[in-house]
Structures are given as structure tokens and as C-alpha cells.
Amino acid sequence: MAQTKALGPDSVVRVSSNQVYSRLGDEVAILELDQGVYYGLNDTGSFLWNLMQKPVRVNEMRAALVEEFDVDADTAGKDLLRVLGDLRDAGLIENVDL
């Protein structure tokens, strides 16, 4: 379910309705319903997952990462776009228009 719209700092994303998830301590286990594939997110991924329960801008997520974890803004932004791209390609999140 790959989308062609590029992700950038002003993109807005949220979790897809085509998944179910469960918290396991500091981590999250996700089942993508179309393919029946399980995914796991570590504590940082779980932090992002919480933010994406409602539509959120990528630049707001980057700022939250910088505040919560010991990471600089450039590294946080690059890593965030990579992770969001992977989650979107897996059908777990989607771009939304506000």
C-alpha cells in the first residue's frame, strides 16, 4: 500500500485504520490486517506511535523527539523520515490532509 506523496517536515501523518496494536511494556506490537504481518516498535517507536494516534505534523514529532531523547534536530529529522517511510510502506500509517 505504498503512497507516492513524499514525506517532509510539513507532512501530516496518523496511524492507519487497517491495523491493530497492543502495548507490551515500553514497546508496541502491531498487526497489519491486509497482509497479516506483525511489526514491533521499541520504546522510541512506541513514543512516535503514541503521537500518531491523531493527525500530527512531522516537524512536531521531530521537536518532541529532541525534547524527549538525547538527539540533535538534524539526526532526529533524518531518522524520523526514514522510520515514517517504513511505517507508511508497511501500511501502518498514512498521510492526511488537514
Backbone atoms as SQL, in Angstrom:
CREATE TABLE atoms (id INTEGER PRIMARY KEY, chain TEXT, resi INTEGER, resn TEXT, atom TEXT, x REAL, y REAL, z REAL);
INSERT INTO atoms VALUES
  (1, 'A', 1, 'MET', 'N', 0.828, -1.173, 0.000),
  (2, 'A', 1, 'MET', 'CA', 0.000, 0.000, 0.000),
  (3, 'A', 1, 'MET', 'C', 0.879, 1.245, 0.000),
  (4, 'A', 2, 'ALA', 'N', 1.876, 1.291, -0.805),
  (5, 'A', 2, 'ALA', 'CA', 2.792, 2.422, -0.857),
  (6, 'A', 2, 'ALA', 'C', 2.090, 3.646, -1.439),
  (7, 'A', 3, 'GLN', 'N', 2.336, 4.774, -0.830),
  (8, 'A', 3, 'GLN', 'CA', 1.794, 6.032, -1.306),
  (9, 'A', 3, 'GLN', 'C', 2.928, 6.803, -1.963),
  (10, 'A', 4, 'THR', 'N', 2.597, 7.624, -2.943),
  (11, 'A', 4, 'THR', 'CA', 3.648, 8.306, -3.677),
  (12, 'A', 4, 'THR', 'C', 3.962, 9.697, -3.135),
  (13, 'A', 5, 'LYS', 'N', 3.084, 10.259, -2.316),
  (14, 'A', 5, 'LYS', 'CA', 3.322, 11.590, -1.773),
  (15, 'A', 5, 'LYS', 'C', 4.532, 11.561, -0.838),
  (16, 'A', 6, 'ALA', 'N', 5.506, 12.404, -1.115),
  (17, 'A', 6, 'ALA', 'CA', 6.737, 12.417, -0.319),
  (18, 'A', 6, 'ALA', 'C', 6.466, 12.935, 1.088),
  (19, 'A', 7, 'LEU', 'N', 7.180, 12.370, 2.045),
  (20, 'A', 7, 'LEU', 'CA', 7.101, 12.837, 3.417),
  (21, 'A', 7, 'LEU', 'C', 8.110, 13.953, 3.623),
  (22, 'A', 8, 'GLY', 'N', 7.699, 15.000, 4.304),
  (23, 'A', 8, 'GLY', 'CA', 8.574, 16.107, 4.624),
  (24, 'A', 8, 'GLY', 'C', 8.177, 16.713, 5.957),
  (25, 'A', 9, 'PRO', 'N', 8.865, 17.750, 6.401),
  (26, 'A', 9, 'PRO', 'CA', 8.597, 18.352, 7.706),
  (27, 'A', 9, 'PRO', 'C', 7.164, 18.838, 7.894),
  (28, 'A', 10, 'ASP', 'N', 6.506, 19.265, 6.818),
  (29, 'A', 10, 'ASP', 'CA', 5.140, 19.764, 6.928),
  (30, 'A', 10, 'ASP', 'C', 4.078, 18.701, 6.675),
  (31, 'A', 11, 'SER', 'N', 4.500, 17.473, 6.376),
  (32, 'A', 11, 'SER', 'CA', 3.542, 16.384, 6.174),
  (33, 'A', 11, 'SER', 'C', 2.792, 16.103, 7.471),
  (34, 'A', 12, 'VAL', 'N', 1.554, 15.652, 7.325),
  (35, 'A', 12, 'VAL', 'CA', 0.739, 15.251, 8.463),
  (36, 'A', 12, 'VAL', 'C', 0.462, 13.762, 8.327),
  (37, 'A', 13, 'VAL', 'N', 0.710, 13.017, 9.402),
  (38, 'A', 13, 'VAL', 'CA', 0.523, 11.571, 9.387),
  (39, 'A', 13, 'VAL', 'C', -0.301, 11.134, 10.592),
  (40, 'A', 14, 'ARG', 'N', -0.857, 9.929, 10.478),
  (41, 'A', 14, 'ARG', 'CA', -1.559, 9.288, 11.596),
  (42, 'A', 14, 'ARG', 'C', -1.526, 7.790, 11.356),
  (43, 'A', 15, 'VAL', 'N', -1.839, 7.033, 12.402),
  (44, 'A', 15, 'VAL', 'CA', -1.879, 5.583, 12.239),
  (45, 'A', 15, 'VAL', 'C', -3.030, 5.218, 11.306),
  (46, 'A', 16, 'SER', 'N', -2.828, 4.187, 10.553),
  (47, 'A', 16, 'SER', 'CA', -3.835, 3.685, 9.621),
  (48, 'A', 16, 'SER', 'C', -4.932, 2.959, 10.391),
  (49, 'A', 17, 'SER', 'N', -6.113, 2.934, 9.829),
  (50, 'A', 17, 'SER', 'CA', -7.205, 2.186, 10.456),
  (51, 'A', 17, 'SER', 'C', -7.107, 0.697, 10.138),
  (52, 'A', 18, 'ASN', 'N', -6.161, 0.322, 9.285),
  (53, 'A', 18, 'ASN', 'CA', -6.021, -1.064, 8.843),
  (54, 'A', 18, 'ASN', 'C', -4.984, -1.827, 9.665),
  (55, 'A', 19, 'GLN', 'N', -5.000, -1.608, 10.973),
  (56, 'A', 19, 'GLN', 'CA', -4.066, -2.282, 11.864),
  (57, 'A', 19, 'GLN', 'C', -4.681, -2.370, 13.247),
  (58, 'A', 20, 'VAL', 'N', -4.158, -3.269, 14.037),
  (59, 'A', 20, 'VAL', 'CA', -4.464, -3.327, 15.461),
  (60, 'A', 20, 'VAL', 'C', -3.126, -3.395, 16.183),
  (61, 'A', 21, 'TYR', 'N', -3.107, -2.882, 17.398),
  (62, 'A', 21, 'TYR', 'CA', -1.840, -2.875, 18.131),
  (63, 'A', 21, 'TYR', 'C', -2.079, -3.118, 19.609),
  (64, 'A', 22, 'SER', 'N', -1.003, -3.479, 20.277),
  (65, 'A', 22, 'SER', 'CA', -1.037, -3.698, 21.717),
  (66, 'A', 22, 'SER', 'C', 0.274, -3.208, 22.306),
  (67, 'A', 23, 'ARG', 'N', 0.174, -2.596, 23.450),
  (68, 'A', 23, 'ARG', 'CA', 1.379, -2.159, 24.168),
  (69, 'A', 23, 'ARG', 'C', 1.926, -3.328, 24.973),
  (70, 'A', 24, 'LEU', 'N', 3.237, -3.485, 24.922),
  (71, 'A', 24, 'LEU', 'CA', 3.929, -4.525, 25.672),
  (72, 'A', 24, 'LEU', 'C', 5.037, -3.846, 26.460),
  (73, 'A', 25, 'GLY', 'N', 4.724, -3.350, 27.639),
  (74, 'A', 25, 'GLY', 'CA', 5.700, -2.571, 28.394),
  (75, 'A', 25, 'GLY', 'C', 5.949, -1.259, 27.672),
  (76, 'A', 26, 'ASP', 'N', 7.216, -0.993, 27.350),
  (77, 'A', 26, 'ASP', 'CA', 7.591, 0.229, 26.634),
  (78, 'A', 26, 'ASP', 'C', 7.511, 0.065, 25.123),
  (79, 'A', 27, 'GLU', 'N', 7.132, -1.106, 24.655),
  (80, 'A', 27, 'GLU', 'CA', 7.112, -1.385, 23.223),
  (81, 'A', 27, 'GLU', 'C', 5.682, -1.546, 22.712),
  (82, 'A', 28, 'VAL', 'N', 5.548, -1.599, 21.385),
  (83, 'A', 28, 'VAL', 'CA', 4.245, -1.775, 20.747),
  (84, 'A', 28, 'VAL', 'C', 4.363, -2.899, 19.724),
  (85, 'A', 29, 'ALA', 'N', 3.380, -3.809, 19.737),
  (86, 'A', 29, 'ALA', 'CA', 3.264, -4.850, 18.711),
  (87, 'A', 29, 'ALA', 'C', 2.074, -4.482, 17.832),
  (88, 'A', 30, 'ILE', 'N', 2.273, -4.513, 16.509),
  (89, 'A', 30, 'ILE', 'CA', 1.254, -4.088, 15.555),
  (90, 'A', 30, 'ILE', 'C', 1.002, -5.219, 14.568),
  (91, 'A', 31, 'LEU', 'N', -0.278, -5.460, 14.271),
  (92, 'A', 31, 'LEU', 'CA', -0.658, -6.412, 13.236),
  (93, 'A', 31, 'LEU', 'C', -1.282, -5.635, 12.092),
  (94, 'A', 32, 'GLU', 'N', -0.659, -5.677, 10.922),
  (95, 'A', 32, 'GLU', 'CA', -1.213, -5.059, 9.708),
  (96, 'A', 32, 'GLU', 'C', -2.230, -6.058, 9.163),
  (97, 'A', 33, 'LEU', 'N', -3.477, -5.622, 9.018),
  (98, 'A', 33, 'LEU', 'CA', -4.576, -6.550, 8.766),
  (99, 'A', 33, 'LEU', 'C', -4.653, -7.085, 7.343),
  (100, 'A', 34, 'ASP', 'N', -4.242, -6.341, 6.323),
  (101, 'A', 34, 'ASP', 'CA', -4.332, -6.833, 4.948),
  (102, 'A', 34, 'ASP', 'C', -3.413, -8.023, 4.709),
  (103, 'A', 35, 'GLN', 'N', -2.174, -7.910, 5.130),
  (104, 'A', 35, 'GLN', 'CA', -1.182, -8.961, 4.881),
  (105, 'A', 35, 'GLN', 'C', -1.010, -9.909, 6.064),
  (106, 'A', 36, 'GLY', 'N', -1.527, -9.526, 7.239),
  (107, 'A', 36, 'GLY', 'CA', -1.377, -10.361, 8.424),
  (108, 'A', 36, 'GLY', 'C', 0.043, -10.395, 8.941),
  (109, 'A', 37, 'VAL', 'N', 0.765, -9.288, 8.780),
  (110, 'A', 37, 'VAL', 'CA', 2.163, -9.219, 9.192),
  (111, 'A', 37, 'VAL', 'C', 2.258, -8.454, 10.511),
  (112, 'A', 38, 'TYR', 'N', 3.058, -9.008, 11.435),
  (113, 'A', 38, 'TYR', 'CA', 3.303, -8.359, 12.716),
  (114, 'A', 38, 'TYR', 'C', 4.545, -7.484, 12.633),
  (115, 'A', 39, 'TYR', 'N', 4.494, -6.356, 13.347),
  (116, 'A', 39, 'TYR', 'CA', 5.635, -5.446, 13.460),
  (117, 'A', 39, 'TYR', 'C', 5.811, -5.096, 14.927),
  (118, 'A', 40, 'GLY', 'N', 7.036, -4.793, 15.303),
  (119, 'A', 40, 'GLY', 'CA', 7.321, -4.374, 16.671),
  (120, 'A', 40, 'GLY', 'C', 8.036, -3.047, 16.681),
  (121, 'A', 41, 'LEU', 'N', 7.688, -2.207, 17.643),
  (122, 'A', 41, 'LEU', 'CA', 8.348, -0.913, 17.812),
  (123, 'A', 41, 'LEU', 'C', 8.986, -0.864, 19.190),
  (124, 'A', 42, 'ASN', 'N', 10.226, -0.387, 19.242),
  (125, 'A', 42, 'ASN', 'CA', 10.916, -0.228, 20.519),
  (126, 'A', 42, 'ASN', 'C', 10.343, 0.985, 21.253),
  (127, 'A', 43, 'ASP', 'N', 10.976, 1.391, 22.343),
  (128, 'A', 43, 'ASP', 'CA', 10.438, 2.491, 23.144),
  (129, 'A', 43, 'ASP', 'C', 10.374, 3.805, 22.365),
  (130, 'A', 44, 'THR', 'N', 11.341, 4.073, 21.511),
  (131, 'A', 44, 'THR', 'CA', 11.304, 5.286, 20.694),
  (132, 'A', 44, 'THR', 'C', 10.173, 5.197, 19.673),
  (133, 'A', 45, 'GLY', 'N', 10.040, 4.060, 19.023),
  (134, 'A', 45, 'GLY', 'CA', 8.952, 3.861, 18.086),
  (135, 'A', 45, 'GLY', 'C', 7.597, 3.936, 18.767),
  (136, 'A', 46, 'SER', 'N', 7.509, 3.416, 19.972),
  (137, 'A', 46, 'SER', 'CA', 6.278, 3.484, 20.749),
  (138, 'A', 46, 'SER', 'C', 5.923, 4.936, 21.070),
  (139, 'A', 47, 'PHE', 'N', 6.928, 5.743, 21.372),
  (140, 'A', 47, 'PHE', 'CA', 6.728, 7.169, 21.613),
  (141, 'A', 47, 'PHE', 'C', 6.120, 7.831, 20.381),
  (142, 'A', 48, 'LEU', 'N', 6.664, 7.519, 19.213),
  (143, 'A', 48, 'LEU', 'CA', 6.136, 8.070, 17.959),
  (144, 'A', 48, 'LEU', 'C', 4.723, 7.560, 17.694),
  (145, 'A', 49, 'TRP', 'N', 4.496, 6.277, 17.936),
  (146, 'A', 49, 'TRP', 'CA', 3.185, 5.679, 17.710),
  (147, 'A', 49, 'TRP', 'C', 2.112, 6.411, 18.526),
  (148, 'A', 50, 'ASN', 'N', 2.451, 6.733, 19.764),
  (149, 'A', 50, 'ASN', 'CA', 1.518, 7.480, 20.611),
  (150, 'A', 50, 'ASN', 'C', 1.176, 8.834, 19.991),
  (151, 'A', 51, 'LEU', 'N', 2.180, 9.505, 19.453),
  (152, 'A', 51, 'LEU', 'CA', 1.953, 10.816, 18.837),
  (153, 'A', 51, 'LEU', 'C', 1.043, 10.711, 17.620),
  (154, 'A', 52, 'MET', 'N', 1.112, 9.600, 16.908),
  (155, 'A', 52, 'MET', 'CA', 0.367, 9.449, 15.657),
  (156, 'A', 52, 'MET', 'C', -1.043, 8.900, 15.843),
  (157, 'A', 53, 'GLN', 'N', -1.517, 8.791, 17.064),
  (158, 'A', 53, 'GLN', 'CA', -2.890, 8.343, 17.286),
  (159, 'A', 53, 'GLN', 'C', -3.896, 9.364, 16.769),
  (160, 'A', 54, 'LYS', 'N', -3.445, 10.586, 16.615),
  (161, 'A', 54, 'LYS', 'CA', -4.235, 11.623, 15.958),
  (162, 'A', 54, 'LYS', 'C', -3.317, 12.280, 14.933),
  (163, 'A', 55, 'PRO', 'N', -3.864, 12.947, 13.940),
  (164, 'A', 55, 'PRO', 'CA', -3.003, 13.572, 12.926),
  (165, 'A', 55, 'PRO', 'C', -1.975, 14.520, 13.569),
  (166, 'A', 56, 'VAL', 'N', -0.729, 14.385, 13.135),
  (167, 'A', 56, 'VAL', 'CA', 0.362, 15.190, 13.688),
  (168, 'A', 56, 'VAL', 'C', 1.344, 15.524, 12.568),
  (169, 'A', 57, 'ARG', 'N', 1.883, 16.725, 12.611),
  (170, 'A', 57, 'ARG', 'CA', 2.897, 17.150, 11.636),
  (171, 'A', 57, 'ARG', 'C', 4.242, 16.520, 11.967),
  (172, 'A', 58, 'VAL', 'N', 4.977, 16.180, 10.927),
  (173, 'A', 58, 'VAL', 'CA', 6.296, 15.568, 11.101),
  (174, 'A', 58, 'VAL', 'C', 7.220, 16.489, 11.897),
  (175, 'A', 59, 'ASN', 'N', 7.191, 17.802, 11.633),
  (176, 'A', 59, 'ASN', 'CA', 8.085, 18.699, 12.372),
  (177, 'A', 59, 'ASN', 'C', 7.730, 18.758, 13.859),
  (178, 'A', 60, 'GLU', 'N', 6.469, 18.550, 14.217),
  (179, 'A', 60, 'GLU', 'CA', 6.085, 18.495, 15.632),
  (180, 'A', 60, 'GLU', 'C', 6.625, 17.217, 16.280),
  (181, 'A', 61, 'MET', 'N', 6.618, 16.136, 15.511),
  (182, 'A', 61, 'MET', 'CA', 7.162, 14.879, 16.025),
  (183, 'A', 61, 'MET', 'C', 8.672, 14.998, 16.233),
  (184, 'A', 62, 'ARG', 'N', 9.345, 15.653, 15.292),
  (185, 'A', 62, 'ARG', 'CA', 10.791, 15.853, 15.439),
  (186, 'A', 62, 'ARG', 'C', 11.091, 16.652, 16.696),
  (187, 'A', 63, 'ALA', 'N', 10.355, 17.724, 16.923),
  (188, 'A', 63, 'ALA', 'CA', 10.562, 18.545, 18.124),
  (189, 'A', 63, 'ALA', 'C', 10.328, 17.723, 19.393),
  (190, 'A', 64, 'ALA', 'N', 9.320, 16.868, 19.381),
  (191, 'A', 64, 'ALA', 'CA', 9.038, 16.020, 20.541),
  (192, 'A', 64, 'ALA', 'C', 10.171, 15.029, 20.785),
  (193, 'A', 65, 'LEU', 'N', 10.739, 14.479, 19.704),
  (194, 'A', 65, 'LEU', 'CA', 11.877, 13.557, 19.841),
  (195, 'A', 65, 'LEU', 'C', 13.084, 14.256, 20.464),
  (196, 'A', 66, 'VAL', 'N', 13.371, 15.454, 19.984),
  (197, 'A', 66, 'VAL', 'CA', 14.518, 16.213, 20.502),
  (198, 'A', 66, 'VAL', 'C', 14.322, 16.512, 21.983),
  (199, 'A', 67, 'GLU', 'N', 13.107, 16.832, 22.370),
  (200, 'A', 67, 'GLU', 'CA', 12.819, 17.145, 23.770),
  (201, 'A', 67, 'GLU', 'C', 12.881, 15.909, 24.655),
  (202, 'A', 68, 'GLU', 'N', 12.404, 14.781, 24.154),
  (203, 'A', 68, 'GLU', 'CA', 12.285, 13.563, 24.958),
  (204, 'A', 68, 'GLU', 'C', 13.577, 12.748, 25.021),
  (205, 'A', 69, 'PHE', 'N', 14.347, 12.734, 23.920),
  (206, 'A', 69, 'PHE', 'CA', 15.530, 11.880, 23.829),
  (207, 'A', 69, 'PHE', 'C', 16.778, 12.725, 23.604),
  (208, 'A', 70, 'ASP', 'N', 17.920, 12.152, 23.851),
  (209, 'A', 70, 'ASP', 'CA', 19.201, 12.833, 23.678),
  (210, 'A', 70, 'ASP', 'C', 19.626, 12.737, 22.215),
  (211, 'A', 71, 'VAL', 'N', 19.032, 13.601, 21.372),
  (212, 'A', 71, 'VAL', 'CA', 19.306, 13.575, 19.937),
  (213, 'A', 71, 'VAL', 'C', 19.214, 14.997, 19.401),
  (214, 'A', 72, 'ASP', 'N', 20.068, 15.318, 18.421),
  (215, 'A', 72, 'ASP', 'CA', 20.005, 16.646, 17.812),
  (216, 'A', 72, 'ASP', 'C', 18.906, 16.669, 16.742),
  (217, 'A', 73, 'ALA', 'N', 18.466, 17.861, 16.391),
  (218, 'A', 73, 'ALA', 'CA', 17.330, 18.036, 15.479),
  (219, 'A', 73, 'ALA', 'C', 17.592, 17.446, 14.097),
  (220, 'A', 74, 'ASP', 'N', 18.814, 17.607, 13.565),
  (221, 'A', 74, 'ASP', 'CA', 19.112, 17.075, 12.230),
  (222, 'A', 74, 'ASP', 'C', 19.024, 15.548, 12.202),
  (223, 'A', 75, 'THR', 'N', 19.650, 14.908, 13.179),
  (224, 'A', 75, 'THR', 'CA', 19.608, 13.445, 13.257),
  (225, 'A', 75, 'THR', 'C', 18.184, 12.964, 13.478),
  (226, 'A', 76, 'ALA', 'N', 17.461, 13.618, 14.389),
  (227, 'A', 76, 'ALA', 'CA', 16.076, 13.237, 14.664),
  (228, 'A', 76, 'ALA', 'C', 15.229, 13.352, 13.402),
  (229, 'A', 77, 'GLY', 'N', 15.405, 14.429, 12.648),
  (230, 'A', 77, 'GLY', 'CA', 14.616, 14.629, 11.429),
  (231, 'A', 77, 'GLY', 'C', 14.887, 13.577, 10.376),
  (232, 'A', 78, 'LYS', 'N', 16.161, 13.258, 10.149),
  (233, 'A', 78, 'LYS', 'CA', 16.515, 12.247, 9.145),
  (234, 'A', 78, 'LYS', 'C', 16.014, 10.858, 9.541),
  (235, 'A', 79, 'ASP', 'N', 16.255, 10.492, 10.806),
  (236, 'A', 79, 'ASP', 'CA', 15.816, 9.178, 11.279),
  (237, 'A', 79, 'ASP', 'C', 14.294, 9.080, 11.281),
  (238, 'A', 80, 'LEU', 'N', 13.627, 10.154, 11.665),
  (239, 'A', 80, 'LEU', 'CA', 12.169, 10.163, 11.703),
  (240, 'A', 80, 'LEU', 'C', 11.581, 9.946, 10.315),
  (241, 'A', 81, 'LEU', 'N', 12.094, 10.644, 9.319),
  (242, 'A', 81, 'LEU', 'CA', 11.571, 10.470, 7.957),
  (243, 'A', 81, 'LEU', 'C', 11.787, 9.045, 7.452),
  (244, 'A', 82, 'ARG', 'N', 12.912, 8.445, 7.804),
  (245, 'A', 82, 'ARG', 'CA', 13.176, 7.055, 7.401),
  (246, 'A', 82, 'ARG', 'C', 12.177, 6.107, 8.057),
  (247, 'A', 83, 'VAL', 'N', 11.976, 6.258, 9.370),
  (248, 'A', 83, 'VAL', 'CA', 11.049, 5.384, 10.096),
  (249, 'A', 83, 'VAL', 'C', 9.617, 5.579, 9.600),
  (250, 'A', 84, 'LEU', 'N', 9.218, 6.831, 9.412),
  (251, 'A', 84, 'LEU', 'CA', 7.862, 7.088, 8.928),
  (252, 'A', 84, 'LEU', 'C', 7.652, 6.503, 7.536),
  (253, 'A', 85, 'GLY', 'N', 8.665, 6.597, 6.693),
  (254, 'A', 85, 'GLY', 'CA', 8.577, 5.995, 5.357),
  (255, 'A', 85, 'GLY', 'C', 8.394, 4.490, 5.439),
  (256, 'A', 86, 'ASP', 'N', 9.137, 3.845, 6.328),
  (257, 'A', 86, 'ASP', 'CA', 9.000, 2.391, 6.513),
  (258, 'A', 86, 'ASP', 'C', 7.609, 2.029, 7.026),
  (259, 'A', 87, 'LEU', 'N', 7.112, 2.791, 8.001),
  (260, 'A', 87, 'LEU', 'CA', 5.785, 2.522, 8.550),
  (261, 'A', 87, 'LEU', 'C', 4.698, 2.740, 7.498),
  (262, 'A', 88, 'ARG', 'N', 4.859, 3.764, 6.699),
  (263, 'A', 88, 'ARG', 'CA', 3.876, 4.038, 5.649),
  (264, 'A', 88, 'ARG', 'C', 3.912, 2.950, 4.580),
  (265, 'A', 89, 'ASP', 'N', 5.123, 2.552, 4.172),
  (266, 'A', 89, 'ASP', 'CA', 5.249, 1.487, 3.170),
  (267, 'A', 89, 'ASP', 'C', 4.629, 0.173, 3.649),
  (268, 'A', 90, 'ALA', 'N', 4.658, -0.050, 4.970),
  (269, 'A', 90, 'ALA', 'CA', 4.073, -1.262, 5.547),
  (270, 'A', 90, 'ALA', 'C', 2.558, -1.135, 5.723),
  (271, 'A', 91, 'GLY', 'N', 2.003, 0.040, 5.438),
  (272, 'A', 91, 'GLY', 'CA', 0.562, 0.247, 5.575),
  (273, 'A', 91, 'GLY', 'C', 0.113, 0.550, 6.991),
  (274, 'A', 92, 'LEU', 'N', 1.052, 0.907, 7.863),
  (275, 'A', 92, 'LEU', 'CA', 0.720, 1.142, 9.266),
  (276, 'A', 92, 'LEU', 'C', 0.351, 2.589, 9.567),
  (277, 'A', 93, 'ILE', 'N', 0.829, 3.514, 8.748),
  (278, 'A', 93, 'ILE', 'CA', 0.458, 4.921, 8.900),
  (279, 'A', 93, 'ILE', 'C', 0.083, 5.471, 7.530),
  (280, 'A', 94, 'GLU', 'N', -0.526, 6.649, 7.530),
  (281, 'A', 94, 'GLU', 'CA', -0.935, 7.275, 6.275),
  (282, 'A', 94, 'GLU', 'C', -0.785, 8.778, 6.364),
  (283, 'A', 95, 'ASN', 'N', -0.557, 9.396, 5.194),
  (284, 'A', 95, 'ASN', 'CA', -0.564, 10.860, 5.090),
  (285, 'A', 95, 'ASN', 'C', -2.015, 11.309, 5.144),
  (286, 'A', 96, 'VAL', 'N', -2.248, 12.429, 5.783),
  (287, 'A', 96, 'VAL', 'CA', -3.588, 13.014, 5.800),
  (288, 'A', 96, 'VAL', 'C', -3.481, 14.496, 5.450),
  (289, 'A', 97, 'ASP', 'N', -4.566, 15.045, 4.943),
  (290, 'A', 97, 'ASP', 'CA', -4.643, 16.462, 4.665),
  (291, 'A', 97, 'ASP', 'C', -5.492, 17.114, 5.749),
  (292, 'A', 98, 'LEU', 'N', -5.013, 18.231, 6.233),
  (293, 'A', 98, 'LEU', 'CA', -5.796, 18.976, 7.231),
  (294, 'A', 98, 'LEU', 'C', -6.543, 20.110, 6.590);
